[in-house]
Amino acid sequence: MTVVTRLGDIADANPLGPRTPFIAVTDGVQVAEGDLMAKSWMGDETGRLVNLRWRPGHRDAARLVLEAAIAAARPGEVLNASTNVAVHRAPAERVALLESCGFELWQEKDGFWWADEGQDLPLPDGVTVRRLAEVGTDRFTQLIAACSTETLDRVDTDATVAMGPANWAKAFLDSTTESTWLLAEDIASGQAVGFVSVGEFDPGVGTITYIGVAPAHRGRGHVDALLKLANRTARDLGFHAMLSDTDTLNVPMQQAFRRNGHSSEATEWHKWLHRRTV
């Protein structure tokens, strides 16, 4: 017999806020556990995150934990859950469990790996580069909001709709203050053409936190300049590699990654993002 217990809420340093943990015990052995987080990736306006883990052969116990987490949420709340080939055992089993409990596929993301092998990394032509401290948060927020309104990333699209472009941009910028944010401006006109942010993924490994080209400047190769800048920045920050991802429907970004030395074949990283409304 399997018994699911809801434990007391835990407030720790997790950026997603306090969590409500659940455990499933079968014949005296804990076989599954999960957490209902206070927030999702971009704050409570976009829902709450559900974490779920279980021992091999105990998917039924995991289902009970998931159902308990769903029951603990308030009516109308949106719950999000992720699956990653590089992180979760038996990802197909996990996806099937989520979908059997009413979660629908929200987005898929492919991972791209870039390795610093001492290759020449020249500065991109035609742009000047300034850091966030030089530009100020207001201008960065405006540019992030402008780029995100036409993004091909499904999660970002939904977040901007839920929170409004300006609020979402500010929330994203506030949540990634430890990343290195860089603004690229056209040398001739001084207009902002785009931005890129590089942060830490794991010790020694960086990630492109976010990248965007201003709508009026798309189709002119600026994304390549930004990726070249990201590669240089990763080296300057001491990272030997970067692991970044992009929506599987964002074909232009995938192509740009490959043109600039980022490979999807060099990593197992592949994410499924699911959600459901209570």
N, C-alpha and C positions, 0 to 999 in steps of 0.2 A: 504494500500500500504506500502511496506517495502523498505526503502532506506538504502543502505550501504555506509558508509563514511570511507575513509582512513584518519586517523589522522596523525599528525606530528610524526616523529621518536623520540623515547625517549631513551636517554642514562642514565642509572641508574647503580646501583651496581650489577645488575644481572650478574652472571658469564657467561651467554650465550650471553653477549654483548647487544648492542642496539636493541630495538624492534620496529617493525612497527605495531601499533594498528589499528584495524578496529572495527566499531560498526554497528549494524543493528537496525534501529528504525522503529517501526510499529505504525502508528496512534499516533505519538508523544511520544511513550514509547520505551526505549531501551530494546530490547528483546534478543539480542545476541551480543557477542563480541569475538575477537580473536587477537592473536599476532603472527606475523612472526618474529621469533628470528633471530639474526645474525648468530648464531651457533647452532649446535646440541649438544649432550651430550659430545662428544669428540673433539670438535673443528670444524672449517669450512670445513676441508677436508672430513668430514663424513656427511655433509649436514647442513640443518637448521631445527629448531624445530618449529612446528605450535601448538599453544595453542588455544583451542576453548571452549567456554562456552555459554550456552543458557538457557532461561527460559523454563519450561515445556510447551509443546504444540507448540513450535516455532522452530522445526527442519528445516523447510523450510528457515527461516531466518538464521539459523546457516549454512545451505548449501551456502547461498549467501556470508556469511562472509568467509567461507572456499574457495569458488571459487575466491573471491577477493584476498585472500592471495596467492593462487596458481598463479594468474595472475600477482602478484607483484614480483614473483621470477624470476630470470634470466633463460633463456633456458639452460637446462642441469643440473640445480641444483637439488639436492636430498632433498626432504622434509620429515621430520619424524613427527609422531604424536603418542601419547600414550593414552591408556585407562586403567583405574584401577578400579576394583570393589570397593575398599576401598575409592576411591576419587571421582569418577564421578557418577552422577545420571544416571540411565538407561544405563548401559554400553553396552548392546546389541544394543540399538538404536544408540549409538555413533559409535560402530564398523561398523554397517550397513551404516551409513552416510559416514564414511571415505572410505569404500570400494566402495560405489556408485560414489565417486568422484575420483576413480582411484588409491586409496591407496591399497597396497597389504600387507598382513600379513608378518611381518619380523621376529618376535619372540614372544613367550609367556613366561611369568615368573611366577612361584609360589612363594608365600611368606612363610617364616618359622619364627616362634616365639620361642624365648628362654627366660625363666623367671628365674631370680635369686631367688631361694627359700631357700637359705642358705645351699644348698647341698655341699658336699665335692667336691672340685675342685683341685685335685692334679696336680702337674706339669707333663707334658708328659715325659715318659721314653725315653732314648736313644738319646736325642737331647739337644744341648745347644741353647740358645736363645739370640739374640743380636738385639738392636734397630737400626733404620735407621741412627741415628747420629754416632753410632759406626762403622757401615759398610760402609757408604758412598753411595751417589746416583748412582754412576757408577755401582757398583756391583748389587745394587737392580734393576736398569734399565735392566741390562743384564739378570737377573733371570726372571723378569717379562716378558721380550720379549721371552725368551726361553719357559716359561710355556704357554704363550698365542698363540704360533704358532700351538699348537695342542689342543686348548681349544674346549670344546663342547658348549660354549656360542656363539650363532649366531651373536649377535651384536659385541662382541669382535673380532670374526673372521673377520667380514667385515671391522672393524676399522683397524685391523692390515694389511689387504690387501690394504686398501685405503692409509694408512699412512706409512706402513712399520713397522715391529715389534719394532725396536728400537725407532723410532719416536713416535709410539703409546705409548709404555711403558713410555717414558719420559713425554709425555703429560699427561698421567694418573697420574703419580707420582706427577707432578707439580700441578695438579688440586686437589690433596687430601693431601696437606701438613699438614692439621690439624688433619688427622687421625694418629693413632699410628701404625707404620709399624714395623713388627718383622720378623727377618730372623731366620730360624731353620737350624742348622747344625748337621750332624751326629757326635756323640761324638767320635766314633772310627776313622773316616777318615777325619773329618773336612770339608767334602763336604756339600754344601748347598743342602738341600733336599726340601725346600719349604719356603713359606712366608705366612703371613696373616696380614691384616690391619683392625683395628677397629676404626670407627669414630662415630660421633653423628648423629642420625637420627632425633630424636625429643628430647626436654628436658627430661632427665632421661632415654631415650631409645637410645641404640647404634645400630650399623649395621656393618656387615662384609663388608667393602668397597671392598675388593678383597682377594682372596685366591688362591694359586696355588702350585702344587707339581711339582718339576723338572721332566721332562720326563724320565730321567734315573732312577728315584727313585719311580716311580709309582707302585702301586700294593703291597706296603709293609706296609700299614697302616699309612703312614705319614699324610694323610688328617685328620685322627682321632686325631693325636697329635696336628695338627694345630687348629682344632676346639676346643679341650680342652684348648689350649692356648688362643684362642679367648674368650672363656667363662670366663676364669680367668681375662683376660685383661679388659673385660666389667665390671666385678666387681671392679677391681682396679681403673677404671675410674669413678666409681660411678653410672653406669647404672643399673637399676633394671631389664632391659630386653633388648633383641635385636630383631630387625626385619630385616631379610636379605632375598634375593631372588636368584633364580637360574633358568636357562633355563628349560622349561618343558621337553626338550629332554635330559637333562643332568641327567640321571637316577643314575649314580654313586654318584653324589653330593647330590641328594635328599636322597639317602640311607644313606650317611655319616651324613647328617644333623640329620636324625631321630635317628641314633645310638648314637648321642651326645646330645640328649635332645631338639632338635629343631623340632617344630611341624607345619605342614602345616594346620592342622585342627584348630589350636588356633588363626588363623588370616584370615580375608577376603581378604588379599592382593593378587591380581592376576592381572597381567598386560598383555595387548596386545600392541605390538609395530608395527606400520604400516609405510610404506614409499611409495613414488612415485617420479619418475623423471619428471621434468617439460619439 
